[in-house]
Amino acid sequence: MKNCLFAFLCIVQGISYAKTPLLVVTEDLWPFNYIEDNQIKGSATRLVKHALGKADFEYTIELLPWARSYKLALSQPNVLIYTINHTPSRDNKFHWLYRLPVLVQSNFYALKSAKLSNASTKEIKNLRVATLIDSVNDAYISNHDFKHVSRVSHITQTVGMLKRERVDIVISSENALKKALKDTNISMLDIEKIGVAFTSHPSIAMSLQTPLATVNKFKQLFETMERHDDICDIMKIEQAVCILYNSPQSTHKIIKKD
């Protein structure tokens, strides 16, 4: 009788997790995830939607300010978050499902008119810098003893502050910066890269409160997809920049000049 009851409870648990809708959260981070024609698009979005379709899960997807997406994934069950960098400080805060097959480099940018191209590492750390709150760039700034930091909720705010000379530099990937400059009508010709911060692998993760049955289902799904599907083709990224097998772990580097 006890064995029958145990089996019944396992079946009920399996049914309940399978039918629990997921909240999928992301941020405006071109080209991985962004809004276009009132739809959430991007290379990472294509992969996430493909996986959710294979898993046959009901879901709602929302593009939110990064700090809000991050807080939801930290505090709520059944939350899938992308595109999120897997860093040592975040390792135990999420269930990590899959590391996207691309490398992203975060750099420091300044106005050309500021003439900071020859700034040393020490000088860069003493400049006024703008970054997204709770982002991997924010964590880097915090861990490397920058003196004057402005934290905002969207990258367009950082480039706006740069244009108005409220900050001296911003930290961003090149693609995200170009999109933010376009959205704020600032020419890339007026901006220059003055240093490299670090490179990392963006990832897909789930909240710790999510049932392990759900987490394991998605981990196995991504493992199967990497073996049998063309991930680069699903994401529509060039094979030349696609890193699938035996890819290096994310690295955080000392600031250096190109």
FIKOLZA-1660 file (N, C-alpha, C; in steps of 0.1 Angstrom, whole numbers, plus 5000, padded with zeros to 4 digits):
% residues 258
   i   px   py   pz ch aa at
   1 5008 4988 5000  A  M  N
   1 5000 5000 5000  A  M CA
   1 5009 5013 5000  A  M  C
   2 5019 5012 5008  A  K  N
   2 5028 5024 5009  A  K CA
   2 5035 5026 4996  A  K  C
   3 5039 5015 4989  A  N  N
   3 5046 5016 4976  A  N CA
   3 5037 5022 4966  A  N  C
   4 5024 5018 4966  A  C  N
   4 5014 5024 4957  A  C CA
   4 5012 5039 4959  A  C  C
   5 5012 5043 4972  A  L  N
   5 5010 5057 4975  A  L CA
   5 5022 5065 4970  A  L  C
   6 5034 5059 4972  A  F  N
   6 5046 5066 4968  A  F CA
   6 5046 5068 4953  A  F  C
   7 5043 5057 4946  A  A  N
   7 5042 5058 4931  A  A CA
   7 5032 5068 4926  A  A  C
   8 5021 5069 4933  A  F  N
   8 5010 5078 4930  A  F CA
   8 5015 5093 4932  A  F  C
   9 5022 5095 4943  A  L  N
   9 5027 5109 4946  A  L CA
   9 5038 5113 4935  A  L  C
  10 5046 5103 4931  A  C  N
  10 5056 5106 4921  A  C CA
  10 5049 5110 4908  A  C  C
  11 5039 5103 4904  A  I  N
  11 5032 5106 4892  A  I CA
  11 5025 5120 4893  A  I  C
  12 5019 5123 4904  A  V  N
  12 5013 5136 4906  A  V CA
  12 5023 5147 4905  A  V  C
  13 5035 5145 4912  A  Q  N
  13 5045 5155 4912  A  Q CA
  13 5050 5157 4897  A  Q  C
  14 5052 5146 4890  A  G  N
  14 5056 5147 4876  A  G CA
  14 5047 5155 4868  A  G  C
  15 5034 5153 4869  A  I  N
  15 5023 5160 4862  A  I CA
  15 5023 5174 4865  A  I  C
  16 5025 5177 4878  A  S  N
  16 5024 5191 4883  A  S CA
  16 5035 5200 4878  A  S  C
  17 5048 5194 4878  A  Y  N
  17 5059 5202 4873  A  Y CA
  17 5058 5204 4858  A  Y  C
  18 5053 5194 4851  A  A  N
  18 5052 5195 4836  A  A CA
  18 5042 5205 4832  A  A  C
  19 5032 5208 4840  A  K  N
  19 5021 5217 4836  A  K CA
  19 5023 5231 4842  A  K  C
  20 5033 5233 4850  A  T  N
  20 5036 5246 4857  A  T CA
  20 5042 5255 4846  A  T  C
  21 5035 5266 4843  A  P  N
  21 5041 5275 4833  A  P CA
  21 5053 5282 4838  A  P  C
  22 5062 5285 4829  A  L  N
  22 5075 5291 4832  A  L CA
  22 5074 5306 4829  A  L  C
  23 5080 5314 4838  A  L  N
  23 5082 5328 4834  A  L CA
  23 5096 5329 4829  A  L  C
  24 5097 5334 4817  A  V  N
  24 5110 5335 4810  A  V CA
  24 5113 5350 4810  A  V  C
  25 5125 5354 4815  A  V  N
  25 5128 5368 4816  A  V CA
  25 5142 5371 4809  A  V  C
  26 5142 5383 4803  A  T  N
  26 5155 5387 4797  A  T CA
  26 5156 5402 4797  A  T  C
  27 5166 5408 4791  A  E  N
  27 5168 5422 4790  A  E CA
  27 5170 5426 4776  A  E  C
  28 5170 5439 4774  A  D  N
  28 5173 5445 4760  A  D CA
  28 5188 5444 4758  A  D  C
  29 5193 5434 4752  A  L  N
  29 5208 5432 4750  A  L CA
  29 5210 5427 4736  A  L  C
  30 5210 5437 4726  A  W  N
  30 5212 5433 4712  A  W CA
  30 5227 5427 4710  A  W  C
  31 5228 5417 4702  A  P  N
  31 5219 5410 4693  A  P CA
  31 5212 5397 4699  A  P  C
  32 5214 5395 4712  A  F  N
  32 5209 5383 4719  A  F CA
  32 5194 5383 4721  A  F  C
  33 5189 5395 4727  A  N  N
  33 5175 5396 4730  A  N CA
  33 5172 5411 4729  A  N  C
  34 5161 5414 4722  A  Y  N
  34 5157 5428 4720  A  Y CA
  34 5142 5428 4715  A  Y  C
  35 5136 5440 4715  A  I  N
  35 5123 5442 4711  A  I CA
  35 5123 5447 4696  A  I  C
  36 5115 5441 4688  A  E  N
  36 5113 5446 4674  A  E CA
  36 5099 5442 4669  A  E  C
  37 5092 5452 4664  A  D  N
  37 5078 5450 4660  A  D CA
  37 5070 5444 4671  A  D  C
  38 5072 5449 4683  A  N  N
  38 5065 5444 4695  A  N CA
  38 5067 5429 4698  A  N  C
  39 5078 5424 4693  A  Q  N
  39 5081 5410 4696  A  Q CA
  39 5096 5409 4702  A  Q  C
  40 5098 5399 4711  A  I  N
  40 5111 5397 4716  A  I CA
  40 5119 5388 4707  A  I  C
  41 5129 5393 4701  A  K  N
  41 5137 5386 4691  A  K CA
  41 5152 5385 4696  A  K  C
  42 5160 5380 4687  A  G  N
  42 5175 5379 4690  A  G CA
  42 5180 5365 4689  A  G  C
  43 5193 5363 4688  A  S  N
  43 5199 5350 4686  A  S CA
  43 5196 5341 4698  A  S  C
  44 5198 5346 4710  A  A  N
  44 5195 5338 4722  A  A CA
  44 5180 5335 4724  A  A  C
  45 5172 5344 4720  A  T  N
  45 5157 5342 4721  A  T CA
  45 5153 5331 4712  A  T  C
  46 5159 5330 4700  A  R  N
  46 5156 5319 4691  A  R CA
  46 5159 5306 4697  A  R  C
  47 5170 5305 4703  A  L  N
  47 5174 5292 4710  A  L CA
  47 5165 5289 4721  A  L  C
  48 5162 5299 4730  A  V  N
  48 5153 5296 4741  A  V CA
  48 5140 5292 4737  A  V  C
  49 5134 5299 4727  A  K  N
  49 5121 5295 4722  A  K CA
  49 5121 5281 4716  A  K  C
  50 5132 5278 4709  A  H  N
  50 5133 5264 4703  A  H CA
  50 5133 5254 4714  A  H  C
  51 5141 5256 4724  A  A  N
  51 5141 5246 4735  A  A CA
  51 5128 5245 4742  A  A  C
  52 5121 5256 4745  A  L  N
  52 5108 5256 4752  A  L CA
  52 5098 5248 4743  A  L  C
  53 5099 5249 4730  A  G  N
  53 5090 5242 4721  A  G CA
  53 5093 5227 4722  A  G  C
  54 5105 5223 4722  A  K  N
  54 5109 5209 4723  A  K CA
  54 5104 5203 4736  A  K  C
  55 5106 5211 4747  A  A  N
  55 5102 5207 4760  A  A CA
  55 5087 5206 4763  A  A  C
  56 5080 5213 4754  A  D  N
  56 5065 5214 4755  A  D CA
  56 5061 5220 4768  A  D  C
  57 5067 5231 4771  A  F  N
  57 5063 5239 4783  A  F CA
  57 5055 5251 4779  A  F  C
  58 5045 5254 4787  A  E  N
  58 5038 5267 4786  A  E CA
  58 5047 5277 4792  A  E  C
  59 5048 5289 4786  A  Y  N
  59 5056 5300 4792  A  Y CA
  59 5051 5313 4788  A  Y  C
  60 5055 5323 4796  A  T  N
  60 5054 5337 4793  A  T CA
  60 5068 5343 4792  A  T  C
  61 5071 5351 4782  A  I  N
  61 5084 5357 4781  A  I CA
  61 5083 5372 4782  A  I  C
  62 5091 5378 4790  A  E  N
  62 5091 5392 4793  A  E CA
  62 5105 5398 4792  A  E  C
  63 5106 5410 4785  A  L  N
  63 5118 5417 4784  A  L CA
  63 5117 5429 4794  A  L  C
  64 5126 5429 4804  A  L  N
  64 5125 5438 4815  A  L CA
  64 5139 5445 4817  A  L  C
  65 5139 5456 4825  A  P  N
  65 5152 5461 4829  A  P CA
  65 5160 5449 4836  A  P  C
  66 5173 5449 4834  A  W  N
  66 5181 5438 4839  A  W CA
  66 5179 5435 4854  A  W  C
  67 5180 5446 4861  A  A  N
  67 5179 5444 4876  A  A CA
  67 5166 5437 4880  A  A  C
  68 5155 5440 4873  A  R  N
  68 5142 5434 4876  A  R CA
  68 5142 5419 4872  A  R  C
  69 5147 5416 4860  A  S  N
  69 5148 5402 4856  A  S CA
  69 5157 5394 4865  A  S  C
  70 5168 5400 4869  A  Y  N
  70 5177 5393 4878  A  Y CA
  70 5171 5390 4892  A  Y  C
  71 5163 5400 4897  A  K  N
  71 5157 5399 4910  A  K CA
  71 5146 5388 4910  A  K  C
  72 5138 5387 4899  A  L  N
  72 5128 5377 4897  A  L CA
  72 5135 5363 4897  A  L  C
  73 5146 5362 4890  A  A  N
  73 5152 5349 4889  A  A CA
  73 5159 5345 4902  A  A  C
  74 5162 5354 4910  A  L  N
  74 5168 5351 4923  A  L CA
  74 5158 5347 4933  A  L  C
  75 5145 5352 4932  A  S  N
  75 5136 5351 4943  A  S CA
  75 5124 5342 4940  A  S  C
  76 5121 5339 4927  A  Q  N
  76 5108 5332 4924  A  Q CA
  76 5111 5318 4918  A  Q  C
  77 5102 5309 4920  A  P  N
  77 5103 5296 4914  A  P CA
  77 5098 5296 4899  A  P  C
  78 5103 5286 4891  A  N  N
  78 5099 5285 4877  A  N CA
  78 5102 5297 4869  A  N  C
  79 5114 5302 4871  A  V  N
  79 5119 5314 4863  A  V CA
  79 5131 5309 4855  A  V  C
  80 5130 5311 4842  A  L  N
  80 5142 5309 4833  A  L CA
  80 5147 5323 4829  A  L  C
  81 5160 5325 4830  A  I  N
  81 5166 5338 4827  A  I CA
  81 5177 5336 4817  A  I  C
  82 5177 5345 4807  A  Y  N
  82 5188 5346 4797  A  Y CA
  82 5188 5361 4793  A  Y  C
  83 5199 5366 4788  A  T  N
  83 5212 5361 4786  A  T CA
  83 5220 5365 4798  A  T  C
  84 5225 5355 4806  A  I  N
  84 5231 5358 4819  A  I CA
  84 5245 5352 4819  A  I  C
  85 5255 5360 4823  A  N  N
  85 5268 5355 4824  A  N CA
  85 5270 5346 4837  A  N  C
  86 5277 5335 4835  A  H  N
  86 5280 5326 4846  A  H CA
  86 5293 5330 4852  A  H  C
  87 5293 5337 4863  A  T  N
  87 5305 5341 4870  A  T CA
  87 5306 5334 4883  A  T  C
  88 5318 5334 4889  A  P  N
  88 5320 5328 4902  A  P CA
  88 5310 5333 4913  A  P  C
  89 5307 5345 4913  A  S  N
  89 5298 5351 4924  A  S CA
  89 5284 5346 4922  A  S  C
  90 5280 5343 4910  A  R  N
  90 5267 5338 4907  A  R CA
  90 5265 5323 4906  A  R  C
  91 5276 5316 4908  A  D  N
  91 5276 5301 4906  A  D CA
  91 5265 5294 4914  A  D  C
  92 5264 5298 4927  A  N  N
  92 5255 5291 4936  A  N CA
  92 5241 5298 4937  A  N  C
  93 5239 5307 4928  A  K  N
  93 5226 5315 4929  A  K CA
  93 5216 5310 4919  A  K  C
  94 5220 5302 4909  A  F  N
  94 5211 5297 4899  A  F CA
  94 5214 5282 4895  A  F  C
  95 5204 5276 4889  A  H  N
  95 5207 5263 4882  A  H CA
  95 5211 5267 4867  A  H  C
  96 5223 5263 4863  A  W  N
  96 5229 5267 4850  A  W CA
  96 5225 5257 4840  A  W  C
  97 5218 5261 4830  A  L  N
  97 5213 5251 4820  A  L CA
  97 5222 5250 4808  A  L  C
  98 5227 5261 4803  A  Y  N
  98 5235 5260 4790  A  Y CA
  98 5243 5273 4788  A  Y  C
  99 5255 5271 4783  A  R  N
  99 5263 5282 4780  A  R CA
  99 5263 5285 4765  A  R  C
 100 5259 5297 4761  A  L  N
 100 5257 5300 4747  A  L CA
 100 5271 5299 4740  A  L  C
 101 5270 5295 4727  A  P  N
 101 5283 5293 4720  A  P CA
 101 5289 5305 4714  A  P  C
 102 5290 5316 4722  A  V  N
 102 5297 5328 4718  A  V CA
 102 5305 5334 4729  A  V  C
 103 5315 5341 4725  A  L  N
 103 5323 5349 4735  A  L CA
 103 5319 5364 4734  A  L  C
 104 5318 5370 4745  A  V  N
 104 5314 5384 4746  A  V CA
 104 5325 5392 4753  A  V  C
 105 5330 5403 4747  A  Q  N
 105 5341 5411 4753  A  Q CA
 105 5335 5424 4758  A  Q  C
 106 5337 5427 4770  A  S  N
 106 5333 5440 4776  A  S CA
 106 5345 5449 4776  A  S  C
 107 5342 5461 4771  A  N  N
 107 5353 5471 4769  A  N CA
 107 5349 5484 4776  A  N  C
 108 5359 5493 4777  A  F  N
 108 5356 5507 4782  A  F CA
 108 5356 5516 4770  A  F  C
 109 5346 5525 4770  A  Y  N
 109 5344 5534 4759  A  Y CA
 109 5344 5549 4764  A  Y  C
 110 5349 5558 4756  A  A  N
 110 5348 5572 4760  A  A CA
 110 5346 5581 4748  A  A  C
 111 5342 5593 4750  A  L  N
 111 5341 5603 4739  A  L CA
 111 5355 5605 4733  A  L  C
 112 5356 5606 4720  A  K  N
 112 5369 5609 4714  A  K CA
 112 5374 5622 4718  A  K  C
 113 5364 5631 4720  A  S  N
 113 5368 5645 4724  A  S CA
 113 5375 5646 4737  A  S  C
 114 5373 5635 4746  A  A  N
 114 5379 5635 4759  A  A CA
 114 5393 5631 4758  A  A  C
 115 5398 5626 4747  A  K  N
 115 5412 5622 4745  A  K CA
 115 5417 5614 4756  A  K  C
 116 5410 5602 4758  A  L  N
 116 5415 5593 4769  A  L CA
 116 5421 5580 4763  A  L  C
 117 5424 5580 4750  A  S  N
 117 5429 5568 4744  A  S CA
 117 5442 5563 4750  A  S  C
 118 5450 5572 4757  A  N  N
 118 5463 5568 4763  A  N CA
 118 5462 5566 4778  A  N  C
 119 5450 5565 4783  A  A  N
 119 5448 5564 4797  A  A CA
 119 5453 5551 4802  A  A  C
 120 5460 5551 4814  A  S  N
 120 5466 5539 4820  A  S CA
 120 5455 5532 4828  A  S  C
 121 5458 5520 4832  A  T  N
 121 5448 5512 4840  A  T CA
 121 5445 5520 4853  A  T  C
 122 5454 5526 4859  A  K  N
 122 5452 5533 4871  A  K CA
 122 5443 5545 4868  A  K  C
 123 5446 5552 4857  A  E  N
 123 5438 5563 4854  A  E CA
 123 5423 5560 4850  A  E  C
 124 5421 5548 4844  A  I  N
 124 5408 5544 4840  A  I CA
 124 5400 5541 4853  A  I  C
 125 5406 5535 4863  A  K  N
 125 5399 5532 4875  A  K CA
 125 5395 5544 4883  A  K  C
 126 5401 5556 4880  A  N  N
 126 5398 5568 4887  A  N CA
 126 5388 5577 4879  A  N  C
 127 5384 5572 4867  A  L  N
 127 5374 5580 4859  A  L CA
 127 5360 5577 4864  A  L  C
 128 5351 5585 4860  A  R  N
 128 5337 5583 4863  A  R CA
 128 5331 5573 4853  A  R  C
 129 5326 5562 4858  A  V  N
 129 5321 5552 4849  A  V CA
 129 5306 5549 4851  A  V  C
 130 5299 5546 4841  A  A  N
 130 5285 5542 4841  A  A CA
 130 5284 5528 4838  A  A  C
 131 5275 5520 4845  A  T  N
 131 5273 5506 4842  A  T CA
 131 5258 5502 4846  A  T  C
 132 5254 5491 4841  A  L  N
 132 5241 5486 4845  A  L CA
 132 5241 5479 4858  A  L  C
 133 5231 5483 4867  A  I  N
 133 5231 5478 4880  A  I CA
 133 5228 5462 4880  A  I  C
 134 5236 5455 4888  A  D  N
 134 5235 5441 4890  A  D CA
 134 5239 5433 4878  A  D  C
 135 5246 5440 4868  A  S  N
 135 5251 5433 4856  A  S CA
 135 5264 5427 4859  A  S  C
 136 5269 5419 4850  A  V  N
 136 5283 5413 4851  A  V CA
 136 5293 5424 4850  A  V  C
 137 5290 5435 4842  A  N  N
 137 5299 5446 4842  A  N CA
 137 5299 5454 4855  A  N  C
 138 5288 5455 4861  A  D  N
 138 5287 5461 4875  A  D CA
 138 5296 5453 4885  A  D  C
 139 5295 5440 4884  A  A  N
 139 5303 5431 4893  A  A CA
 139 5318 5433 4891  A  A  C
 140 5321 5434 4878  A  Y  N
 140 5336 5437 4875  A  Y CA
 140 5340 5450 4881  A  Y  C
 141 5332 5460 4879  A  I  N
 141 5336 5474 4884  A  I CA
 141 5337 5473 4899  A  I  C
 142 5328 5466 4906  A  S  N
 142 5328 5465 4920  A  S CA
 142 5340 5457 4925  A  S  C
 143 5344 5447 4918  A  N  N
 143 5356 5439 4922  A  N CA
 143 5369 5444 4919  A  N  C
 144 5370 5455 4911  A  H  N
 144 5382 5461 4907  A  H CA
 144 5385 5475 4912  A  H  C
 145 5378 5479 4922  A  D  N
 145 5381 5491 4930  A  D CA
 145 5380 5504 4921  A  D  C
 146 5369 5505 4913  A  F  N
 146 5367 5517 4906  A  F CA
 146 5362 5528 4916  A  F  C
 147 5365 5540 4915  A  K  N
 147 5363 5550 4925  A  K CA
 147 5350 5558 4923  A  K  C
 148 5345 5560 4911  A  H  N
 148 5334 5568 4908  A  H CA
 148 5324 5561 4899  A  H  C
 149 5314 5555 4905  A  V  N
 149 5305 5546 4897  A  V CA
 149 5291 5551 4897  A  V  C
 150 5284 5552 4885  A  S  N
 150 5270 5555 4884  A  S CA
 150 5263 5542 4879  A  S  C
 151 5253 5537 4886  A  R  N
 151 5246 5525 4882  A  R CA
 151 5232 5529 4878  A  R  C
 152 5229 5524 4866  A  V  N
 152 5216 5527 4860  A  V CA
 152 5209 5514 4855  A  V  C
 153 5196 5516 4850  A  S  N
 153 5189 5504 4847  A  S CA
 153 5189 5500 4832  A  S  C
 154 5194 5509 4824  A  H  N
 154 5194 5506 4809  A  H CA
 154 5207 5512 4803  A  H  C
 155 5212 5505 4793  A  I  N
 155 5224 5510 4786  A  I CA
 155 5223 5523 4779  A  I  C
 156 5211 5526 4774  A  T  N
 156 5209 5539 4768  A  T CA
 156 5211 5551 4778  A  T  C
 157 5208 5548 4791  A  Q  N
 157 5211 5558 4801  A  Q CA
 157 5226 5560 4802  A  Q  C
 158 5234 5550 4801  A  T  N
 158 5248 5551 4803  A  T CA
 158 5254 5560 4791  A  T  C
 159 5250 5557 4779  A  V  N
 159 5255 5565 4768  A  V CA
 159 5250 5580 4768  A  V  C
 160 5238 5581 4773  A  G  N
 160 5232 5595 4775  A  G CA
 160 5241 5603 4785  A  G  C
 161 5245 5596 4796  A  M  N
 161 5253 5603 4806  A  M CA
 161 5267 5606 4800  A  M  C
 162 5272 5597 4791  A  L  N
 162 5285 5599 4785  A  L CA
 162 5284 5611 4776  A  L  C
 163 5273 5612 4768  A  K  N
 163 5271 5623 4759  A  K CA
 163 5271 5637 4766  A  K  C
 164 5264 5637 4778  A  R  N
 164 5262 5649 4786  A  R CA
 164 5274 5651 4795  A  R  C
 165 5284 5643 4794  A  E  N
 165 5297 5644 4801  A  E CA
 165 5294 5643 4816  A  E  C
 166 5284 5635 4820  A  R  N
 166 5282 5633 4834  A  R CA
 166 5291 5621 4839  A  R  C
 167 5295 5613 4829  A  V  N
 167 5305 5603 4832  A  V CA
 167 5316 5604 4822  A  V  C
 168 5328 5598 4825  A  D  N
 168 5339 5598 4815  A  D CA
 168 5339 5586 4806  A  D  C
 169 5335 5575 4811  A  I  N
 169 5335 5562 4804  A  I CA
 169 5323 5554 4807  A  I  C
 170 5320 5544 4797  A  V  N
 170 5310 5534 4800  A  V CA
 170 5316 5520 4797  A  V  C
 171 5311 5510 4804  A  I  N
 171 5316 5496 4801  A  I CA
 171 5305 5489 4795  A  I  C
 172 5308 5482 4783  A  S  N
 172 5298 5475 4775  A  S CA
 172 5304 5466 4765  A  S  C
 173 5297 5457 4760  A  S  N
 173 5301 5450 4748  A  S CA
 173 5299 5459 4736  A  S  C
 174 5307 5456 4725  A  E  N
 174 5306 5465 4713  A  E CA
 174 5292 5465 4707  A  E  C
 175 5286 5453 4705  A  N  N
 175 5273 5452 4699  A  N CA
 175 5262 5460 4707  A  N  C
 176 5262 5458 4720  A  A  N
 176 5252 5464 4729  A  A CA
 176 5254 5480 4728  A  A  C
 177 5267 5484 4728  A  L  N
 177 5270 5498 4727  A  L CA
 177 5265 5504 4714  A  L  C
 178 5267 5497 4703  A  K  N
 178 5263 5503 4690  A  K CA
 178 5248 5504 4689  A  K  C
 179 5241 5494 4695  A  K  N
 179 5226 5495 4695  A  K CA
 179 5221 5507 4704  A  K  C
 180 5228 5509 4715  A  A  N
 180 5224 5520 4724  A  A CA
 180 5227 5533 4718  A  A  C
 181 5238 5534 4711  A  L  N
 181 5241 5547 4704  A  L CA
 181 5231 5550 4693  A  L  C
 182 5227 5539 4686  A  K  N
 182 5217 5541 4675  A  K CA
 182 5204 5546 4681  A  K  C
 183 5200 5540 4692  A  D  N
 183 5187 5543 4698  A  D CA
 183 5187 5558 4704  A  D  C
 184 5199 5563 4707  A  T  N
 184 5200 5576 4713  A  T CA
 184 5206 5587 4703  A  T  C
 185 5207 5583 4690  A  N  N
 185 5211 5592 4680  A  N CA
 185 5225 5598 4683  A  N  C
 186 5234 5589 4688  A  I  N
 186 5248 5593 4690  A  I CA
 186 5256 5585 4680  A  I  C
 187 5266 5591 4673  A  S  N
 187 5274 5585 4663  A  S CA
 187 5285 5577 4669  A  S  C
 188 5287 5565 4664  A  M  N
 188 5299 5557 4668  A  M CA
 188 5312 5564 4665  A  M  C
 189 5312 5573 4655  A  L  N
 189 5324 5580 4652  A  L CA
 189 5328 5589 4663  A  L  C
 190 5319 5593 4672  A  D  N
 190 5323 5601 4683  A  D CA
 190 5328 5594 4696  A  D  C
 191 5328 5580 4694  A  I  N
 191 5332 5572 4706  A  I CA
 191 5344 5564 4702  A  I  C
 192 5352 5561 4712  A  E  N
 192 5364 5552 4710  A  E CA
 192 5366 5543 4722  A  E  C
 193 5371 5531 4719  A  K  N
 193 5374 5521 4729  A  K CA
 193 5388 5524 4735  A  K  C
 194 5388 5525 4748  A  I  N
 194 5401 5529 4755  A  I CA
 194 5407 5518 4763  A  I  C
 195 5400 5506 4764  A  G  N
 195 5405 5495 4772  A  G CA
 195 5396 5483 4771  A  G  C
 196 5402 5471 4774  A  V  N
 196 5394 5459 4775  A  V CA
 196 5393 5455 4789  A  V  C
 197 5380 5451 4793  A  A  N
 197 5378 5447 4807  A  A CA
 197 5379 5432 4808  A  A  C
 198 5370 5424 4802  A  F  N
 198 5370 5410 4803  A  F CA
 198 5362 5403 4792  A  F  C
 199 5363 5390 4790  A  T  N
 199 5355 5383 4781  A  T CA
 199 5347 5372 4789  A  T  C
 200 5336 5369 4784  A  S  N
 200 5327 5359 4791  A  S CA
 200 5318 5352 4781  A  S  C
 201 5312 5341 4786  A  H  N
 201 5302 5333 4779  A  H CA
 201 5289 5336 4785  A  H  C
 202 5279 5342 4777  A  P  N
 202 5266 5344 4782  A  P CA
 202 5259 5330 4783  A  P  C
 203 5249 5329 4792  A  S  N
 203 5243 5316 4795  A  S CA
 203 5228 5317 4797  A  S  C
 204 5222 5305 4799  A  I  N
 204 5208 5304 4802  A  I CA
 204 5207 5297 4816  A  I  C
 205 5199 5302 4825  A  A  N
 205 5198 5296 4838  A  A CA
 205 5184 5296 4843  A  A  C
 206 5182 5289 4854  A  M  N
 206 5169 5288 4861  A  M CA
 206 5170 5292 4876  A  M  C
 207 5160 5297 4881  A  S  N
 207 5160 5300 4896  A  S CA
 207 5162 5288 4904  A  S  C
 208 5168 5290 4916  A  L  N
 208 5171 5279 4925  A  L CA
 208 5158 5272 4930  A  L  C
 209 5147 5280 4931  A  Q  N
 209 5135 5275 4936  A  Q CA
 209 5127 5266 4926  A  Q  C
 210 5132 5265 4914  A  T  N
 210 5125 5257 4904  A  T CA
 210 5127 5242 4907  A  T  C
 211 5116 5234 4906  A  P  N
 211 5118 5220 4908  A  P CA
 211 5129 5213 4900  A  P  C
 212 5136 5205 4907  A  L  N
 212 5148 5198 4900  A  L CA
 212 5143 5190 4888  A  L  C
 213 5131 5185 4889  A  A  N
 213 5127 5177 4877  A  A CA
 213 5126 5186 4865  A  A  C
 214 5122 5198 4866  A  T  N
 214 5121 5208 4855  A  T CA
 214 5135 5212 4851  A  T  C
 215 5144 5215 4860  A  V  N
 215 5158 5218 4857  A  V CA
 215 5165 5207 4850  A  V  C
 216 5164 5195 4855  A  N  N
 216 5170 5184 4848  A  N CA
 216 5165 5181 4834  A  N  C
 217 5152 5183 4832  A  K  N
 217 5146 5181 4819  A  K CA
 217 5153 5191 4809  A  K  C
 218 5155 5203 4813  A  F  N
 218 5161 5213 4804  A  F CA
 218 5176 5211 4802  A  F  C
 219 5183 5207 4813  A  K  N
 219 5197 5203 4811  A  K CA
 219 5199 5192 4801  A  K  C
 220 5191 5182 4803  A  Q  N
 220 5192 5170 4793  A  Q CA
 220 5188 5174 4779  A  Q  C
 221 5178 5183 4778  A  L  N
 221 5174 5188 4765  A  L CA
 221 5185 5196 4758  A  L  C
 222 5192 5205 4765  A  F  N
 222 5203 5212 4759  A  F CA
 222 5214 5203 4755  A  F  C
 223 5217 5193 4764  A  E  N
 223 5228 5184 4760  A  E CA
 223 5224 5176 4748  A  E  C
 224 5212 5172 4746  A  T  N
 224 5208 5165 4734  A  T CA
 224 5208 5174 4722  A  T  C
 225 5204 5187 4724  A  M  N
 225 5204 5196 4713  A  M CA
 225 5218 5199 4708  A  M  C
 226 5228 5200 4717  A  E  N
 226 5242 5203 4713  A  E CA
 226 5248 5191 4706  A  E  C
 227 5243 5179 4709  A  R  N
 227 5248 5167 4702  A  R CA
 227 5242 5165 4688  A  R  C
 228 5229 5168 4687  A  H  N
 228 5222 5165 4675  A  H CA
 228 5217 5176 4666  A  H  C
 229 5216 5188 4672  A  D  N
 229 5211 5200 4664  A  D CA
 229 5222 5209 4661  A  D  C
 230 5220 5217 4651  A  D  N
 230 5230 5228 4647  A  D CA
 230 5226 5241 4655  A  D  C
 231 5232 5242 4667  A  I  N
 231 5229 5253 4676  A  I CA
 231 5232 5267 4669  A  I  C
 232 5243 5267 4661  A  C  N
 232 5246 5280 4654  A  C CA
 232 5236 5283 4644  A  C  C
 233 5230 5273 4637  A  D  N
 233 5220 5276 4627  A  D CA
 233 5207 5280 4634  A  D  C
 234 5204 5274 4645  A  I  N
 234 5192 5278 4653  A  I CA
 234 5193 5293 4657  A  I  C
 235 5204 5296 4662  A  M  N
 235 5206 5310 4667  A  M CA
 235 5209 5320 4655  A  M  C
 236 5212 5315 4643  A  K  N
 236 5215 5323 4632  A  K CA
 236 5227 5331 4634  A  K  C
 237 5238 5325 4639  A  I  N
 237 5251 5332 4641  A  I CA
 237 5261 5325 4632  A  I  C
 238 5271 5332 4628  A  E  N
 238 5281 5327 4619  A  E CA
 238 5289 5316 4625  A  E  C
 239 5292 5306 4618  A  Q  N
 239 5300 5294 4623  A  Q CA
 239 5314 5299 4627  A  Q  C
 240 5319 5310 4621  A  A  N
 240 5332 5315 4625  A  A CA
 240 5333 5320 4639  A  A  C
 241 5322 5324 4645  A  V  N
 241 5322 5329 4659  A  V CA
 241 5315 5320 4668  A  V  C
 242 5311 5309 4663  A  C  N
 242 5303 5299 4671  A  C CA
 242 5312 5289 4678  A  C  C
 243 5312 5288 4691  A  I  N
 243 5321 5280 4699  A  I CA
 243 5312 5269 4706  A  I  C
 244 5312 5257 4701  A  L  N
 244 5303 5247 4707  A  L CA
 244 5310 5237 4716  A  L  C
 245 5321 5231 4711  A  Y  N
 245 5327 5220 4719  A  Y CA
 245 5340 5223 4725  A  Y  C
 246 5342 5219 4738  A  N  N
 246 5354 5222 4745  A  N CA
 246 5357 5236 4745  A  N  C
 247 5347 5245 4747  A  S  N
 247 5349 5259 4747  A  S CA
 247 5355 5263 4761  A  S  C
 248 5363 5273 4761  A  P  N
 248 5370 5277 4774  A  P CA
 248 5360 5283 4784  A  P  C
 249 5363 5282 4796  A  Q  N
 249 5354 5288 4807  A  Q CA
 249 5355 5303 4806  A  Q  C
 250 5345 5310 4811  A  S  N
 250 5346 5324 4811  A  S CA
 250 5358 5329 4819  A  S  C
 251 5364 5340 4814  A  T  N
 251 5376 5345 4821  A  T CA
 251 5374 5359 4824  A  T  C
 252 5379 5364 4835  A  H  N
 252 5379 5378 4839  A  H CA
 252 5393 5382 4839  A  H  C
 253 5396 5392 4830  A  K  N
 253 5410 5396 4828  A  K CA
 253 5413 5410 4835  A  K  C
 254 5426 5412 4837  A  I  N
 254 5430 5425 4842  A  I CA
 254 5428 5435 4830  A  I  C
 255 5424 5447 4833  A  I  N
 255 5422 5457 4823  A  I CA
 255 5435 5459 4815  A  I  C
 256 5434 5460 4802  A  K  N
 256 5446 5461 4794  A  K CA
 256 5442 5469 4782  A  K  C
 257 5452 5475 4776  A  K  N
 257 5451 5483 4764  A  K CA
 257 5452 5474 4752  A  K  C
 258 5444 5477 4741  A  D  N
 258 5446 5469 4729  A  D CA
 258 5460 5472 4722  A  D  C
% end
